[in-house]
Amino acid sequence: MRVPSASQLLEIWERGLAQPSVQRALLLLAVACPEKSLDDLARLSIGQRDALLLTLREWTFGSQLDGVTSCPQCSEGLELTFNVADVRATPQVEPDESLTLNAAGYQVQFRLPNSVDLTVADSQAVTSAQRALVERCVLSAHQNGEERSADQLPEQVVMAMQERMSQADPQALVQLNVTCPACGHPWQAEFDIVSYFWAEVNAFALRSLQQVHTLALAYGWSEADILAMSPWRRQIYLEMLGA
């Protein structure tokens, strides 16, 4: 894995502006992992993908993570500060390993969901998207020895599969334990590395374009020349301009 250059981050940002979250994650990893094909990246489990994104974010912007949330009990705003290590999880199984479940008289073999599955599931109605995601991961299903299709699985079995997936691939769903300092209410806040990382890329892109605009007007330099500078050198020129 390698850290994208400033110009590569801008290109990723521009290409990802009109894309859904799943495609933005793949755009980031495609540049950072040129040795892997886009298809290979898309077929990583969600936990595998997010683990790579966590590492890439750490290498790109540092290990500290800052965020804001609000208490669901009293609506108090909270600022959160934590590290990449705090949200890095260890998978219980090998990502390519199939899982088995025996529940409600059903025997199901299934795999972990990936970005391809998320893309298909996201095209479904909100009420059926989660079930569609799970159904795509079914490799085989039997009831009392009789083969069953994925859409024949009862809701009880589907929910048990979801729980097993979460246990096997914990990086795919990261929850932060938070307690409100105002009212003492405890809850779990979800941390999504894709949306978090993309928000930082967006802020970086807008900031960089403003810097390019300022320095190009002042010195006549090209965008490529300005982006090729180190952030420190660029900042010194901006300070000399009073920007």
ROLOKOL-64031 format. One record per residue (C-alpha): residue in three letters; z negated, x, y. Coordinates in steps of 0.1 Angstrom, whole numbers, plus 5000, padded with zeros to 4 digits. Each point is the difference from the previous one (the first is absolute). Example, Ala and Ser with C-alpha at 12.3 -4.5 7.8 and 13.67 -1.06 7.14 Angstrom:
BEGIN
Ala492251234955;Ser500750145034;
//
This chain:
BEGIN
Met500050005000;Arg500750125035;Val499149885035;Pro502949835019;Ser501050175032;Ala499749825034;Ser503749914999;Gln499749884964;Leu497149785009;Leu502049855028;Glu502949934976;Ile497749844975;Trp498549785028;Glu503449895012;Arg501249924965;Gly496849814992;Leu499749795031;Ala501849704984;Gln498750074965;Pro497149844980;Ser496950204992;Val501250094965;Gln503250175014;Arg498150185027;Ala497750164974;Leu503150114980;Leu501750145031;Leu497050225007;Leu499850134964;Ala503750064997;Val499950255028;Ala496850164988;Cys501050024964;Pro503750105000;Glu499850114964;Lys499549634989;Ser502749745001;Leu499449675019;Asp500049824967;Asp497350234986;Leu497849945030;Ala500649624999;Arg498850004964;Leu496750185006;Ser497049774996;Ile498749875033;Gly496950224995;Gln502250314994;Arg502049925030;Asp497049955022;Ala498350324988;Leu503150195011;Leu500049825033;Leu496450095006;Thr500750374993;Leu503149985023;Arg497949845028;Glu497450274997;Trp502550275002;Thr501849845029;Phe497249875022;Gly496850144985;Ser497249884977;Gln498149775024;Leu500849635001;Asp499049785028;Gly500349625001;Val498749685014;Thr498949684984;Ser497949695008;Cys497149844983;Pro501049684981;Gln496549865007;Cys499650065038;Ser503450145011;Glu498350325013;Gly502650285004;Leu499450324980;Glu501450345001;Leu500450184967;Thr500350374994;Phe500450144965;Asn501950274981;Val502950004976;Ala497650114973;Asp498049695005;Val502949774990;Arg501550224973;Ala499649834966;Thr500350134964;Pro502349804977;Gln498549894967;Val503250034980;Glu503250215002;Pro502449825024;Asp502749964974;Glu497649884973;Ser500349644990;Leu497049775000;Thr498949744975;Leu497949695005;Asn498649744976;Ala498949695018;Ala500049624993;Gly501850054967;Tyr502850215016;Gln500850364993;Val501950165029;Gln501550345005;Phe500950095036;Arg500550285024;Leu498850075036;Pro502049865029;Asn502350225021;Ser501949975033;Val503049834983;Asp497649734987;Leu498549965035;Thr503449965016;Val501049734976;Ala496649825002;Asp500050015038;Ser503249794999;Gln498149724983;Ala498049735017;Val496550115010;Thr498449794974;Ser502050144971;Ala500550365012;Gln496950144982;Arg500949824967;Ala503650125003;Leu498750365004;Val497949974969;Glu502749844979;Arg502450285008;Cys497650244984;Val499749824966;Leu501550214972;Ser499149754972;Ala497849704995;His498949814969;Gln497849704993;Asn498649994965;Gly502850224988;Glu502749795018;Glu502150175027;Arg499649865035;Ser501950075032;Ala498250125031;Asp500449675018;Gln498149834971;Leu496850195006;Pro497149785012;Glu498450085034;Gln496950124982;Val502050284983;Val501950095032;Met496750045019;Ala498650224972;Met503250225002;Gln499550035037;Glu496450124995;Arg501150254974;Met502750135023;Ser497550055028;Gln497650194977;Ala502850224986;Asp501650095033;Pro497249985026;Gln502050195027;Ala502349705002;Leu497249795016;Val497450195021;Gln497049825014;Leu497650145026;Asn496449904999;Val499149905035;Thr496849865015;Cys499949845035;Pro497550185023;Ala499649685020;Cys499249744974;Gly499550214968;His502749824981;Pro501650214972;Trp503649964988;Gln502950204987;Ala503050085023;Glu503350084983;Phe501650335009;Asp503850004997;Ile501350365004;Val503649885005;Ser499349795031;Tyr497550255013;Phe502450294996;Trp502949815014;Ala498049905031;Glu499350375006;Val503750094995;Asn500949735025;Ala497650135026;Phe501250364993;Ala503749895005;Leu499349825033;Arg498050295013;Ser502650254990;Leu502949805016;Gln498049985032;Gln499550384999;Val503750064993;His501049775029;Thr497650195024;Leu501150354990;Ala503749924997;Leu500049865036;Ala498150305013;Tyr501750294982;Gly503249854985;Trp499050104965;Ser501449814970;Glu497949774978;Ala500450244971;Asp498850305020;Ile497049815013;Leu499049864966;Ala500450354985;Met497250135022;Ser496450014987;Pro497849715014;Trp498050265019;Arg502950155018;Arg501449665008;Gln496649905014;Ile499950315023;Tyr503349915015;Leu498949645006;Glu496850125016;Met502050235023;Leu502049695010;Gly496849805006;Ala501049754973;
//
